[in-house]
Amino acid sequence: MPETLSPAGPTRAQRWRIGLFAALLACAGLPLYVHLPRFVADLGLPIGGVGVLLLALRAFDFVQDPILGRLVDRFRARVAVLAAVATLGLGSAFAIVFAGRPGPVGLVGGLAVVFTAYSLGMILLYALSVELAAGGESRVHVGLAAWRETGALTGVLLASLAPAVLVAAFGTAQGYAAFGLVMAAAATAVWVVCRPLWHWPPAAPAPAFAVRPFLSAGGGRLLLLALVNALPTAVTATLFLFFVEDHLRLPELSGAFLALFFVTAGLAAPLWATCARRFGARPILMVSMSLAIASFLWAALLPPGAAWAFAAVSAGSGAAVGAELVLLPALFASLLDRNALPAGVAFGLWSFVAKFALALAAALVLPALAAAGYVPGAAPDAMAAGALVLGYAVLPCVIKLVALGLLCSLPKEIF
C-alpha cells in the first residue's frame, strides 16, 4: 500500500525502507572503490589506469548529477518510475561489470550506468528525506539521517565483505561474477520492498535552482567541507587492501579489518546522532574529526604484523566516519529545508561531491604509487613502501586537518 508523507514525520516503516534503499545504493559507493582496483588488476589492466578512468567518469557526473536533480524536482509525480530506473539499472550494471567481465569499452559503459543509477537513487533518497522531515527542527533531520546512514553503512559492510567471501569460495573470476549476480538479485528485491516509498502527493512544480540563494544560505561552504572531509576516507578506501596486504602483510585479516571498520561506523552512527541532538553538530563533528586524525597518525607508525594495533585504528576511524556520514548530510538537508531551496539539484551537487572525492583520490594516489615503483602483490622496496604509508596514513591526516579548519570557520547559522 502506498505510504503518504506525514506532517508528523516519517513512520517506522518509512524509516526502515529508507535504510534498506540506502543500503543498496551504498554498495555502489565506497565498496566499489575498495574492490575495483583489485578486480581491474585481475582483468590484466594497469592500476594507474583505474584512477584516470574513475576521474573521467566523475567528470561525466559533473554534468549529469545536477540534471538528474532537476529531473527529480520537476517530475515529483513520476518518482516511482525514476526509483525503478535507478534500482533496477544499478543491479543490471553490476551484473554487466562483474559477471560479464567485459573488455575496456564494456567496463567503462557498465561503470557509467552504475554511477548514473547511483546518482539518481541518491538524489531521490535525499529529496525524500527532506520531504519526510520538512518543517521539523534540525534534530528531526539528524534522526532520519541516522536511519539512512546506518542503513548505508550496513550496505557498505556487506558489499565490502561479499566479494572477498565469494572469491575465497569460488575463485577470483567466479567470485566476482557471483557478486555481480547477487547485486542484481538484491536490487530487484529492494525495488519490490521499497515501492511504497515512491508515491508522493502532487505538489506545485519546484522552483528552478538558483546559485545565489544557495550560496547565501551557506550551501557552497557545506559542499566544500563535504568534499575536503570525504577525501581522507576516499584515499584510505582506495589503498586499504594494498596497505593491509603489502605493508602490514596481513592479507588473511583484510576482511576482518573491513568488517570492524564498518560495524564500528554503523554502531557509532546513532550514538553520534544522539550526542548531536543534545550538544549540537559542530562540537560532535570536531570530536569525530580529531578521532580520525589520531587514527591516521597511529596507522602511519605501524610496522608489519601489527594486527591488534591496526584493529584499533580500524575501529577508531570507523567510529569517526559514522559521525560524519550522519551529521553532514543532515546539516545540508536542514539548511535546504530552512531556506526553502529545491532539494533535487542541491543533492545532485552533494552526490557529485561525494563521488568526486572518491575518484579524485584514486586519480591522485594510484598513479603516484605506480610512479614510486609500487606493484600490487609484490614486496615493495623502500621507496614504494614509504609511498604506500604516506598515501594511506599521512596524506589523509593532512587533509583532515584542513577539513577541521573549514568546520571551525562555518558560521553558527548553518548549525
GIGIQUI-V197227 format. One record per pair of residues at least 24 apart in sequence whose C-alpha atoms are under 10 Angstrom apart, sorted by sequence separation. I is the first residue (numbers start at 1). J is the second residue. If there is no record, write none. Layout:
BEGIN
I | J
I | J
END
This chain:
BEGIN
89 | 113
90 | 114
93 | 117
159 | 183
292 | 316
293 | 317
89 | 114
90 | 115
92 | 117
291 | 316
292 | 317
295 | 320
365 | 390
366 | 391
89 | 115
90 | 116
91 | 117
291 | 317
292 | 318
365 | 391
86 | 113
87 | 114
89 | 116
90 | 117
290 | 317
291 | 318
292 | 319
293 | 320
364 | 391
365 | 392
86 | 114
89 | 117
90 | 118
288 | 316
289 | 317
291 | 319
292 | 320
86 | 115
88 | 117
89 | 118
90 | 119
288 | 317
291 | 320
292 | 321
86 | 116
87 | 117
90 | 120
288 | 318
290 | 320
291 | 321
361 | 391
365 | 395
86 | 117
87 | 118
90 | 121
288 | 319
289 | 320
85 | 117
86 | 118
89 | 121
288 | 320
289 | 321
84 | 117
86 | 119
87 | 120
287 | 320
288 | 321
83 | 117
86 | 120
87 | 121
286 | 320
288 | 322
289 | 323
82 | 117
85 | 120
86 | 121
285 | 320
288 | 323
289 | 324
361 | 396
85 | 121
86 | 122
284 | 320
285 | 321
287 | 323
288 | 324
83 | 120
84 | 121
286 | 323
82 | 120
83 | 121
86 | 124
285 | 323
286 | 324
82 | 121
83 | 122
284 | 323
285 | 324
83 | 123
284 | 324
83 | 124
82 | 124
83 | 125
281 | 323
285 | 327
281 | 324
284 | 327
285 | 328
80 | 124
79 | 124
282 | 327
281 | 327
282 | 328
268 | 315
272 | 319
276 | 323
280 | 327
281 | 328
68 | 116
72 | 120
76 | 124
271 | 319
272 | 320
275 | 323
68 | 117
71 | 120
79 | 128
265 | 314
269 | 318
273 | 322
281 | 330
282 | 331
65 | 115
69 | 119
73 | 123
257 | 307
261 | 311
264 | 314
265 | 315
268 | 318
269 | 319
272 | 322
273 | 323
276 | 326
281 | 331
57 | 108
61 | 112
65 | 116
68 | 119
69 | 120
72 | 123
73 | 124
257 | 308
260 | 311
261 | 312
263 | 314
264 | 315
265 | 316
267 | 318
268 | 319
269 | 320
271 | 322
272 | 323
273 | 324
276 | 327
56 | 108
57 | 109
60 | 112
64 | 116
68 | 120
71 | 123
72 | 124
260 | 312
261 | 313
262 | 314
263 | 315
264 | 316
265 | 317
266 | 318
267 | 319
268 | 320
269 | 321
270 | 322
271 | 323
272 | 324
66 | 119
67 | 120
68 | 121
69 | 122
70 | 123
71 | 124
257 | 310
258 | 311
260 | 313
261 | 314
262 | 315
264 | 317
265 | 318
266 | 319
268 | 321
269 | 322
270 | 323
273 | 326
53 | 107
54 | 108
57 | 111
58 | 112
61 | 115
65 | 119
66 | 120
69 | 123
73 | 127
248 | 302
249 | 303
250 | 304
253 | 307
257 | 311
260 | 314
261 | 315
264 | 318
265 | 319
268 | 322
269 | 323
272 | 326
273 | 327
53 | 108
57 | 112
60 | 115
61 | 116
64 | 119
65 | 120
68 | 123
69 | 124
72 | 127
247 | 302
248 | 303
249 | 304
250 | 305
256 | 311
257 | 312
259 | 314
260 | 315
261 | 316
262 | 317
263 | 318
264 | 319
265 | 320
266 | 321
267 | 322
268 | 323
269 | 324
272 | 327
56 | 112
60 | 116
64 | 120
68 | 124
243 | 299
247 | 303
248 | 304
249 | 305
250 | 306
257 | 313
258 | 314
259 | 315
260 | 316
261 | 317
262 | 318
263 | 319
264 | 320
265 | 321
266 | 322
269 | 325
270 | 326
54 | 111
58 | 115
66 | 123
247 | 304
248 | 305
249 | 306
250 | 307
257 | 314
258 | 315
261 | 318
262 | 319
264 | 321
265 | 322
266 | 323
269 | 326
273 | 330
43 | 101
45 | 103
53 | 111
54 | 112
57 | 115
61 | 119
65 | 123
69 | 127
246 | 304
247 | 305
248 | 306
249 | 307
253 | 311
256 | 314
257 | 315
260 | 318
261 | 319
264 | 322
265 | 323
268 | 326
269 | 327
39 | 98
43 | 102
45 | 104
57 | 116
233 | 292
245 | 304
248 | 307
259 | 318
260 | 319
261 | 320
262 | 321
263 | 322
265 | 324
266 | 325
43 | 103
229 | 289
232 | 292
236 | 296
244 | 304
258 | 318
261 | 321
262 | 322
265 | 325
25 | 86
40 | 101
43 | 104
232 | 293
243 | 304
244 | 305
261 | 322
21 | 83
25 | 87
28 | 90
32 | 94
36 | 98
39 | 101
244 | 306
248 | 310
24 | 87
27 | 90
28 | 91
244 | 307
40 | 104
232 | 296
25 | 90
21 | 87
24 | 90
25 | 91
28 | 94
244 | 310
24 | 91
27 | 94
40 | 107
128 | 197
131 | 200
128 | 198
101 | 173
125 | 197
128 | 200
125 | 198
99 | 173
124 | 198
98 | 173
99 | 174
101 | 176
98 | 174
99 | 175
100 | 176
101 | 177
338 | 414
98 | 175
99 | 176
100 | 177
98 | 176
99 | 177
335 | 413
32 | 111
97 | 176
98 | 177
99 | 178
101 | 180
335 | 414
97 | 177
98 | 178
99 | 179
100 | 180
334 | 414
335 | 415
95 | 176
96 | 177
98 | 179
99 | 180
100 | 181
334 | 415
95 | 177
98 | 180
99 | 181
332 | 414
28 | 111
94 | 177
95 | 178
97 | 180
98 | 181
99 | 182
331 | 414
332 | 415
95 | 179
96 | 180
233 | 317
331 | 415
29 | 114
94 | 179
95 | 180
96 | 181
98 | 183
233 | 318
28 | 114
29 | 115
94 | 180
95 | 181
300 | 386
28 | 115
93 | 180
94 | 181
95 | 182
302 | 389
92 | 180
93 | 181
94 | 182
95 | 183
96 | 184
233 | 321
300 | 388
301 | 389
25 | 114
28 | 117
29 | 118
91 | 180
92 | 181
94 | 183
95 | 184
300 | 389
25 | 115
28 | 118
91 | 181
93 | 183
94 | 184
95 | 185
164 | 254
165 | 255
299 | 389
300 | 390
27 | 118
28 | 119
91 | 182
92 | 183
93 | 184
164 | 255
230 | 321
300 | 391
25 | 117
26 | 118
91 | 183
92 | 184
163 | 255
229 | 321
300 | 392
301 | 393
25 | 118
90 | 183
91 | 184
92 | 185
94 | 187
161 | 254
162 | 255
299 | 392
300 | 393
301 | 394
24 | 118
25 | 119
90 | 184
91 | 185
161 | 255
230 | 324
299 | 393
300 | 394
25 | 120
89 | 184
91 | 186
92 | 187
160 | 255
161 | 256
229 | 324
230 | 325
298 | 393
299 | 394
300 | 395
25 | 121
26 | 122
88 | 184
91 | 187
92 | 188
296 | 392
297 | 393
298 | 394
24 | 121
25 | 122
87 | 184
88 | 185
90 | 187
91 | 188
161 | 258
296 | 393
297 | 394
300 | 397
88 | 186
89 | 187
90 | 188
157 | 255
160 | 258
161 | 259
226 | 324
295 | 393
296 | 394
297 | 395
22 | 121
87 | 186
88 | 187
89 | 188
160 | 259
226 | 325
229 | 328
296 | 395
297 | 396
21 | 121
22 | 122
25 | 125
87 | 187
88 | 188
158 | 258
293 | 393
296 | 396
297 | 397
21 | 122
86 | 187
87 | 188
88 | 189
157 | 258
158 | 259
293 | 394
296 | 397
297 | 398
87 | 189
88 | 190
156 | 258
157 | 259
160 | 262
226 | 328
295 | 397
296 | 398
22 | 125
84 | 187
87 | 190
88 | 191
156 | 259
157 | 260
225 | 328
226 | 329
293 | 396
294 | 397
21 | 125
22 | 126
84 | 188
87 | 191
157 | 261
158 | 262
292 | 396
293 | 397
296 | 400
86 | 191
87 | 192
154 | 259
157 | 262
223 | 328
292 | 397
293 | 398
19 | 125
84 | 190
85 | 191
156 | 262
157 | 263
222 | 328
223 | 329
226 | 332
293 | 399
18 | 125
84 | 191
87 | 194
155 | 262
156 | 263
222 | 329
290 | 397
293 | 400
18 | 126
83 | 191
84 | 192
153 | 261
154 | 262
157 | 265
289 | 397
292 | 400
293 | 401
153 | 262
154 | 263
157 | 266
222 | 331
223 | 332
292 | 401
18 | 128
84 | 194
153 | 263
156 | 266
222 | 332
290 | 400
18 | 129
80 | 191
83 | 194
84 | 195
153 | 264
154 | 265
155 | 266
289 | 400
290 | 401
293 | 404
83 | 195
150 | 262
153 | 265
154 | 266
219 | 331
289 | 401
150 | 263
153 | 266
154 | 267
219 | 332
222 | 335
15 | 129
80 | 194
81 | 195
83 | 197
84 | 198
152 | 266
153 | 267
218 | 332
219 | 333
289 | 403
290 | 404
14 | 129
80 | 195
83 | 198
150 | 265
151 | 266
289 | 404
80 | 196
82 | 198
149 | 265
150 | 266
153 | 269
219 | 335
288 | 404
15 | 132
80 | 197
81 | 198
149 | 266
150 | 267
218 | 335
219 | 336
286 | 403
287 | 404
14 | 132
79 | 197
80 | 198
150 | 268
217 | 335
218 | 336
286 | 404
289 | 407
10 | 129
79 | 198
80 | 199
147 | 266
150 | 269
217 | 336
285 | 404
286 | 405
9 | 129
78 | 198
79 | 199
80 | 200
146 | 266
149 | 269
150 | 270
234 | 354
238 | 358
10 | 131
11 | 132
77 | 198
78 | 199
79 | 200
149 | 270
214 | 335
217 | 338
234 | 355
237 | 358
238 | 359
286 | 407
9 | 131
10 | 132
76 | 198
77 | 199
78 | 200
146 | 268
147 | 269
214 | 336
217 | 339
219 | 341
231 | 353
234 | 356
235 | 357
236 | 358
239 | 361
285 | 407
286 | 408
5 | 128
9 | 132
10 | 133
26 | 149
29 | 152
30 | 153
76 | 199
77 | 200
146 | 269
147 | 270
216 | 339
223 | 346
227 | 350
230 | 353
231 | 354
234 | 357
235 | 358
238 | 361
239 | 362
285 | 408
7 | 131
8 | 132
9 | 133
31 | 155
32 | 156
35 | 159
39 | 163
76 | 200
77 | 201
145 | 269
146 | 270
217 | 341
223 | 347
226 | 350
230 | 354
231 | 355
233 | 357
234 | 358
235 | 359
237 | 361
238 | 362
283 | 407
6 | 131
7 | 132
8 | 133
9 | 134
19 | 144
22 | 147
23 | 148
26 | 151
27 | 152
30 | 155
31 | 156
34 | 159
35 | 160
76 | 201
77 | 202
145 | 270
146 | 271
214 | 339
227 | 352
228 | 353
229 | 354
230 | 355
231 | 356
232 | 357
233 | 358
234 | 359
235 | 360
236 | 361
237 | 362
238 | 363
282 | 407
283 | 408
5 | 131
6 | 132
7 | 133
8 | 134
9 | 135
18 | 144
19 | 145
22 | 148
23 | 149
25 | 151
26 | 152
27 | 153
29 | 155
30 | 156
31 | 157
34 | 160
35 | 161
76 | 202
77 | 203
146 | 272
147 | 273
213 | 339
214 | 340
220 | 346
223 | 349
224 | 350
227 | 353
228 | 354
230 | 356
231 | 357
232 | 358
234 | 360
235 | 361
236 | 362
239 | 365
251 | 377
282 | 408
5 | 132
6 | 133
7 | 134
8 | 135
9 | 136
18 | 145
19 | 146
20 | 147
21 | 148
22 | 149
23 | 150
24 | 151
25 | 152
26 | 153
27 | 154
28 | 155
29 | 156
30 | 157
31 | 158
32 | 159
33 | 160
75 | 202
76 | 203
143 | 270
146 | 273
213 | 340
214 | 341
219 | 346
223 | 350
226 | 353
227 | 354
230 | 357
231 | 358
234 | 361
235 | 362
238 | 365
239 | 366
4 | 132
5 | 133
6 | 134
7 | 135
8 | 136
15 | 143
19 | 147
20 | 148
22 | 150
23 | 151
24 | 152
26 | 154
27 | 155
28 | 156
31 | 159
32 | 160
35 | 163
75 | 203
76 | 204
142 | 270
145 | 273
146 | 274
213 | 341
214 | 342
222 | 350
223 | 351
225 | 353
226 | 354
227 | 355
229 | 357
230 | 358
231 | 359
233 | 361
234 | 362
235 | 363
238 | 366
246 | 374
249 | 377
282 | 410
5 | 134
7 | 136
15 | 144
18 | 147
19 | 148
22 | 151
23 | 152
26 | 155
27 | 156
30 | 159
31 | 160
35 | 164
74 | 203
76 | 205
144 | 273
220 | 349
223 | 352
224 | 353
227 | 356
228 | 357
231 | 360
232 | 361
235 | 364
236 | 365
246 | 375
10 | 140
14 | 144
15 | 145
17 | 147
18 | 148
19 | 149
20 | 150
21 | 151
22 | 152
23 | 153
24 | 154
25 | 155
26 | 156
27 | 157
29 | 159
30 | 160
31 | 161
42 | 172
43 | 173
74 | 204
75 | 205
76 | 206
142 | 272
143 | 273
223 | 353
227 | 357
231 | 361
235 | 365
239 | 369
246 | 376
249 | 379
282 | 412
9 | 140
15 | 146
16 | 147
17 | 148
18 | 149
19 | 150
20 | 151
21 | 152
22 | 153
23 | 154
24 | 155
25 | 156
26 | 157
27 | 158
28 | 159
31 | 162
42 | 173
74 | 205
75 | 206
142 | 273
143 | 274
210 | 341
219 | 350
223 | 354
226 | 357
227 | 358
230 | 361
231 | 362
235 | 366
245 | 376
246 | 377
9 | 141
15 | 147
16 | 148
19 | 151
20 | 152
22 | 154
23 | 155
24 | 156
26 | 158
27 | 159
31 | 163
73 | 205
74 | 206
141 | 273
142 | 274
209 | 341
210 | 342
214 | 346
242 | 374
245 | 377
246 | 378
247 | 379
282 | 414
15 | 148
18 | 151
19 | 152
22 | 155
23 | 156
26 | 159
27 | 160
39 | 172
73 | 206
74 | 207
143 | 276
207 | 340
208 | 341
209 | 342
242 | 375
243 | 376
245 | 378
246 | 379
247 | 380
281 | 414
282 | 415
10 | 144
17 | 151
18 | 152
19 | 153
20 | 154
21 | 155
22 | 156
23 | 157
24 | 158
38 | 172
39 | 173
72 | 206
73 | 207
74 | 208
139 | 273
142 | 276
143 | 277
207 | 341
208 | 342
209 | 343
242 | 376
245 | 379
246 | 380
281 | 415
9 | 144
12 | 147
16 | 151
19 | 154
20 | 155
23 | 158
24 | 159
73 | 208
139 | 274
142 | 277
206 | 341
207 | 342
209 | 344
210 | 345
211 | 346
241 | 376
242 | 377
280 | 415
15 | 151
19 | 155
23 | 159
70 | 206
73 | 209
206 | 342
209 | 345
210 | 346
39 | 176
70 | 207
139 | 276
140 | 277
206 | 343
208 | 345
209 | 346
247 | 384
70 | 208
138 | 276
139 | 277
206 | 344
247 | 385
70 | 209
138 | 277
139 | 278
142 | 281
246 | 385
247 | 386
69 | 209
35 | 176
139 | 280
247 | 388
138 | 280
139 | 281
243 | 385
246 | 388
247 | 389
66 | 209
138 | 281
243 | 388
242 | 388
243 | 389
240 | 388
243 | 391
239 | 388
243 | 392
239 | 389
242 | 392
243 | 393
239 | 391
240 | 392
238 | 391
239 | 392
238 | 392
239 | 393
28 | 183
236 | 391
237 | 392
27 | 183
235 | 391
236 | 392
235 | 392
236 | 393
234 | 392
235 | 393
24 | 183
232 | 391
233 | 392
236 | 395
232 | 392
235 | 395
236 | 396
232 | 393
235 | 396
24 | 186
25 | 187
232 | 394
234 | 396
24 | 187
232 | 395
233 | 396
231 | 395
232 | 396
231 | 396
232 | 397
21 | 187
24 | 190
230 | 396
232 | 398
233 | 399
23 | 190
24 | 191
229 | 396
232 | 399
233 | 400
22 | 190
153 | 321
231 | 399
232 | 400
21 | 190
153 | 322
230 | 399
231 | 400
232 | 401
20 | 190
21 | 191
229 | 399
230 | 400
20 | 191
228 | 399
229 | 400
232 | 403
21 | 193
150 | 322
153 | 325
228 | 400
229 | 401
231 | 403
17 | 190
20 | 193
21 | 194
149 | 322
152 | 325
228 | 401
229 | 402
230 | 403
20 | 194
149 | 323
228 | 402
229 | 403
19 | 194
149 | 324
150 | 325
228 | 403
229 | 404
17 | 193
18 | 194
21 | 197
146 | 322
149 | 325
150 | 326
227 | 403
228 | 404
17 | 194
146 | 323
148 | 325
149 | 326
225 | 402
226 | 403
229 | 406
16 | 194
17 | 195
148 | 326
149 | 327
225 | 403
228 | 406
229 | 407
17 | 196
18 | 197
146 | 325
147 | 326
224 | 403
225 | 404
14 | 194
17 | 197
145 | 325
146 | 326
149 | 329
225 | 405
226 | 406
13 | 194
145 | 326
146 | 327
149 | 330
225 | 406
226 | 407
14 | 196
15 | 197
144 | 326
145 | 327
224 | 406
225 | 407
13 | 196
14 | 197
143 | 326
145 | 328
224 | 407
13 | 197
142 | 326
143 | 327
145 | 329
146 | 330
222 | 406
141 | 326
142 | 327
145 | 330
221 | 406
222 | 407
225 | 410
141 | 327
142 | 328
144 | 330
145 | 331
221 | 407
51 | 238
142 | 329
143 | 330
141 | 329
142 | 330
145 | 333
221 | 409
222 | 410
141 | 330
142 | 331
221 | 410
140 | 330
141 | 331
221 | 411
139 | 330
141 | 332
142 | 333
2 | 194
3 | 195
4 | 196
5 | 197
138 | 330
139 | 331
141 | 333
142 | 334
218 | 410
222 | 414
2 | 195
3 | 196
4 | 197
138 | 331
141 | 334
218 | 411
221 | 414
1 | 195
2 | 196
3 | 197
4 | 198
5 | 199
138 | 332
140 | 334
1 | 196
2 | 197
3 | 198
4 | 199
5 | 200
138 | 333
139 | 334
218 | 413
219 | 414
1 | 197
2 | 198
3 | 199
4 | 200
5 | 201
138 | 334
141 | 337
217 | 413
218 | 414
2 | 199
3 | 200
4 | 201
137 | 334
138 | 335
217 | 414
1 | 199
2 | 200
3 | 201
136 | 334
134 | 333
135 | 334
138 | 337
34 | 234
130 | 330
133 | 333
134 | 334
137 | 337
138 | 338
33 | 234
34 | 235
37 | 238
129 | 330
133 | 334
136 | 337
137 | 338
33 | 235
34 | 236
35 | 237
36 | 238
37 | 239
130 | 332
131 | 333
134 | 336
135 | 337
136 | 338
30 | 233
34 | 237
35 | 238
38 | 241
126 | 329
130 | 333
134 | 337
135 | 338
30 | 234
33 | 237
34 | 238
37 | 241
38 | 242
126 | 330
129 | 333
130 | 334
133 | 337
134 | 338
32 | 237
33 | 238
34 | 239
35 | 240
37 | 242
135 | 340
31 | 237
32 | 238
33 | 239
34 | 240
35 | 241
126 | 332
127 | 333
130 | 336
131 | 337
134 | 340
30 | 237
31 | 238
33 | 240
34 | 241
126 | 333
130 | 337
30 | 238
34 | 242
130 | 342
131 | 343
130 | 343
129 | 343
130 | 344
127 | 342
128 | 343
127 | 343
128 | 344
126 | 343
127 | 344
126 | 344
127 | 345
124 | 343
125 | 344
127 | 346
123 | 343
124 | 344
126 | 346
127 | 347
123 | 344
126 | 347
127 | 348
122 | 344
123 | 345
125 | 347
126 | 348
123 | 346
124 | 347
34 | 258
120 | 344
123 | 347
124 | 348
126 | 350
122 | 347
123 | 348
126 | 351
122 | 348
123 | 349
31 | 258
120 | 347
123 | 350
119 | 347
120 | 348
122 | 350
123 | 351
119 | 348
122 | 351
123 | 352
119 | 349
121 | 351
119 | 350
120 | 351
119 | 351
118 | 351
119 | 352
119 | 355
118 | 355
115 | 355
74 | 342
73 | 342
72 | 342
73 | 343
74 | 344
72 | 343
73 | 344
70 | 342
72 | 344
73 | 345
69 | 342
70 | 343
71 | 344
72 | 345
73 | 346
69 | 343
70 | 344
71 | 345
69 | 344
70 | 345
68 | 344
69 | 345
70 | 346
72 | 348
67 | 344
68 | 345
69 | 346
70 | 347
138 | 415
66 | 344
67 | 345
69 | 347
70 | 348
65 | 344
66 | 345
68 | 347
69 | 348
65 | 345
66 | 346
68 | 348
69 | 349
65 | 346
66 | 347
67 | 348
68 | 349
65 | 347
66 | 348
67 | 349
69 | 351
65 | 348
66 | 349
64 | 348
65 | 349
66 | 350
63 | 348
64 | 349
65 | 350
66 | 351
62 | 348
63 | 349
65 | 351
66 | 352
61 | 348
62 | 349
65 | 352
61 | 349
64 | 352
65 | 353
62 | 351
63 | 352
61 | 351
62 | 352
61 | 352
62 | 353
60 | 352
61 | 353
59 | 352
62 | 355
58 | 352
61 | 355
62 | 356
58 | 353
61 | 356
58 | 355
59 | 356
57 | 355
58 | 356
57 | 356
58 | 357
55 | 355
56 | 356
58 | 358
59 | 359
54 | 355
55 | 356
58 | 359
54 | 356
55 | 357
57 | 359
58 | 360
55 | 358
56 | 359
54 | 358
55 | 359
56 | 360
54 | 359
55 | 360
53 | 359
54 | 360
55 | 361
51 | 358
52 | 359
54 | 361
55 | 362
56 | 363
51 | 359
52 | 360
54 | 362
55 | 363
50 | 359
51 | 360
53 | 362
54 | 363
55 | 364
51 | 361
52 | 362
53 | 363
51 | 362
52 | 363
50 | 362
51 | 363
52 | 364
49 | 362
50 | 363
51 | 364
48 | 362
49 | 363
51 | 365
52 | 366
47 | 362
48 | 363
51 | 366
52 | 367
48 | 364
50 | 366
51 | 367
48 | 365
49 | 366
50 | 367
48 | 366
49 | 367
47 | 366
48 | 367
46 | 366
47 | 367
48 | 368
46 | 367
48 | 369
47 | 369
48 | 370
47 | 370
48 | 371
30 | 354
46 | 370
29 | 354
30 | 355
33 | 358
37 | 362
29 | 355
32 | 358
33 | 359
30 | 358
33 | 361
47 | 375
29 | 358
33 | 362
37 | 366
46 | 375
47 | 376
41 | 376
38 | 376
37 | 376
END
